[in-house]
Amino acid sequence: MLTIYSISLTAQEINWMTLEKAIEAQKTTPKKIFIDAYTIWCGPCKMLDKNTFHNKDVAEYVNKNYYAVKFNAEGNETINYKGVKYTNPNFKPNTSGRNSSHQLSGVFGIRAYPTLLYLDEEANLIAPITGYKTPSQLELCLKFYNSSDVKSITKESWESYAANFTPEFKD
């Protein structure tokens, strides 16, 4: 008798949620928030999603240590952040390229895409980091901004941390 086993190989996925759900979850289990601020037309954003966010090491670390949020920085979503509703009043629905910036993009100081935002356990902005990152480049930031040292960051402490960092994630 021949037995055939079917093995399903699925990529590790980051558990993305809305910003409102992440902030609500912080009330029960405090964790920092990691936000991927992207646009639909941005090539490096698509590469980040494909090459970095689907990396097993990245997904496992993000899911364990952060609440992860995907934010279309030129989208039309209404987002409630810290008691204020943010929208994109100049949004053009029939556009496949650049659109107007979402109001929340201004609050977080987003000026380029992708921008990766790190928020503390009270949903306050720690840092916006711009540009495409490989899994090992992202690991540097994920681990640094998840540490307690982040409250006393100086240029020197960041440079020392980065110079002595040994990545463990596989690219």
C-alpha positions as CSV (number, residue, x, y, z in Angstrom):
1,M,0.0,0.0,0.0
2,L,1.3,3.4,-1.0
3,T,0.7,6.3,1.4
4,I,1.1,9.8,0.1
5,Y,1.6,12.6,2.5
6,S,0.8,16.2,1.6
7,I,3.0,18.8,3.2
8,S,1.9,22.3,3.1
9,L,4.7,24.8,3.1
10,T,3.4,28.2,4.0
11,A,5.4,31.3,4.5
12,Q,5.5,32.7,8.0
13,E,3.2,35.7,8.1
14,I,3.3,38.8,10.2
15,N,0.0,39.3,12.1
16,W,-1.0,42.7,10.8
17,M,-3.7,44.7,12.5
18,T,-5.2,48.2,12.5
19,L,-3.6,50.9,14.6
20,E,-6.8,51.1,16.7
21,K,-6.6,47.4,17.4
22,A,-2.9,47.6,18.3
23,I,-3.5,50.4,20.7
24,E,-6.4,48.5,22.3
25,A,-4.2,45.3,22.6
26,Q,-1.6,47.4,24.4
27,K,-4.0,48.0,27.2
28,T,-4.1,44.2,28.0
29,T,-0.6,43.2,27.0
30,P,1.9,46.1,26.7
31,K,4.1,45.8,23.6
32,K,5.6,48.3,21.2
33,I,3.9,49.0,17.9
34,F,5.7,48.5,14.5
35,I,4.1,50.3,11.6
36,D,4.8,49.8,7.9
37,A,3.8,53.1,6.2
38,Y,3.6,52.3,2.5
39,T,1.9,53.4,-0.7
40,I,0.3,51.3,-3.4
41,W,2.7,52.7,-6.1
42,C,6.0,52.4,-4.1
43,G,8.4,49.8,-5.5
44,P,10.7,49.5,-2.4
45,C,7.5,49.1,-0.3
46,K,6.5,46.1,-2.4
47,M,10.1,44.7,-2.2
48,L,10.0,45.1,1.6
49,D,6.7,43.2,1.8
50,K,7.9,40.4,-0.5
51,N,11.6,40.0,0.6
52,T,11.6,41.1,4.3
53,F,8.2,40.8,5.8
54,H,7.8,37.3,4.6
55,N,11.1,36.3,6.0
56,K,10.5,33.6,8.8
57,D,12.9,35.2,11.3
58,V,11.4,38.7,10.8
59,A,7.8,37.5,11.1
60,E,8.5,35.4,14.2
61,Y,10.3,38.3,15.9
62,V,7.7,40.9,15.0
63,N,4.8,38.7,16.0
64,K,6.4,38.0,19.4
65,N,7.6,41.5,20.3
66,Y,5.4,44.0,18.5
67,Y,1.9,44.7,17.4
68,A,2.3,45.1,13.7
69,V,0.3,47.7,11.7
70,K,0.1,48.2,7.9
71,F,-0.7,51.9,7.1
72,N,-1.4,53.1,3.5
73,A,0.1,56.6,4.0
74,E,-1.9,57.8,1.0
75,G,-5.0,55.8,1.7
76,N,-8.6,56.8,2.4
77,E,-9.0,55.1,5.8
78,T,-10.3,57.0,8.8
79,I,-8.0,56.3,11.8
80,N,-8.6,57.2,15.4
81,Y,-5.2,57.9,17.1
82,K,-5.0,59.4,20.6
83,G,-8.6,60.6,20.5
84,V,-8.4,62.4,17.1
85,K,-9.8,61.1,13.8
86,Y,-7.4,61.4,10.9
87,T,-8.5,61.1,7.2
88,N,-7.3,61.9,3.8
89,P,-9.7,64.7,2.7
90,N,-7.9,65.2,-0.7
91,F,-7.9,61.5,-1.6
92,K,-8.6,60.8,-5.3
93,P,-10.3,57.3,-5.5
94,N,-9.6,56.6,-9.2
95,T,-5.8,57.1,-9.0
96,S,-3.4,54.2,-9.3
97,G,-0.2,56.4,-8.8
98,R,0.6,59.0,-6.2
99,N,-2.2,60.3,-4.1
100,S,-2.5,62.9,-1.4
101,S,-0.9,62.2,2.0
102,H,-3.1,60.9,4.8
103,Q,-3.3,63.3,7.7
104,L,-1.7,60.7,10.0
105,S,1.3,60.7,7.8
106,G,1.9,64.3,8.9
107,V,1.5,63.5,12.5
108,F,4.2,60.8,12.2
109,G,6.5,62.9,10.0
110,I,6.4,60.6,7.1
111,R,8.2,62.1,4.1
112,A,9.4,59.1,2.1
113,Y,8.2,55.5,1.4
114,P,8.5,53.1,2.9
115,T,8.8,54.5,6.4
116,L,8.9,52.1,9.3
117,L,7.5,53.6,12.5
118,Y,8.3,52.4,16.0
119,L,5.9,53.4,18.8
120,D,6.3,52.8,22.5
121,E,3.9,50.9,24.8
122,E,1.8,54.1,25.1
123,A,1.6,54.4,21.3
124,N,4.0,57.4,21.3
125,L,6.4,57.7,18.3
126,I,9.9,56.6,19.1
127,A,11.4,56.9,15.6
128,P,10.5,56.9,11.9
129,I,13.1,54.9,9.8
130,T,12.9,55.4,6.0
131,G,13.8,53.1,3.2
132,Y,14.0,49.4,2.2
133,K,15.6,47.1,4.7
134,T,16.8,43.5,4.2
135,P,15.9,41.1,7.0
136,S,19.2,41.6,8.8
137,Q,19.1,45.4,8.4
138,L,15.5,45.4,9.8
139,E,16.7,43.1,12.7
140,L,19.1,45.8,13.9
141,C,16.2,48.3,14.3
142,L,13.6,45.8,15.6
143,K,15.9,44.7,18.4
144,F,17.2,48.2,19.2
145,Y,13.8,49.8,19.4
146,N,12.4,46.9,21.4
147,S,15.1,47.4,24.1
148,S,14.8,49.5,27.2
149,D,17.8,51.5,26.1
150,V,15.7,53.2,23.5
151,K,14.4,55.7,26.1
152,S,18.0,57.2,26.5
153,I,19.1,57.0,22.9
154,T,21.9,59.3,21.8
155,K,23.7,59.4,18.5
156,E,26.7,57.8,20.2
157,S,24.7,55.0,21.8
158,W,23.0,54.2,18.5
159,E,26.4,54.2,16.6
160,S,27.9,51.9,19.3
161,Y,24.9,49.6,19.2
162,A,25.0,49.4,15.4
163,A,28.8,48.9,15.2
164,N,28.7,46.0,17.7
165,F,25.4,44.4,16.4
166,T,25.7,40.9,15.0
167,P,22.6,39.9,12.9
168,E,21.0,36.5,13.5
169,F,18.2,36.7,10.8
170,K,18.9,35.0,7.5
171,D,18.5,37.3,4.5
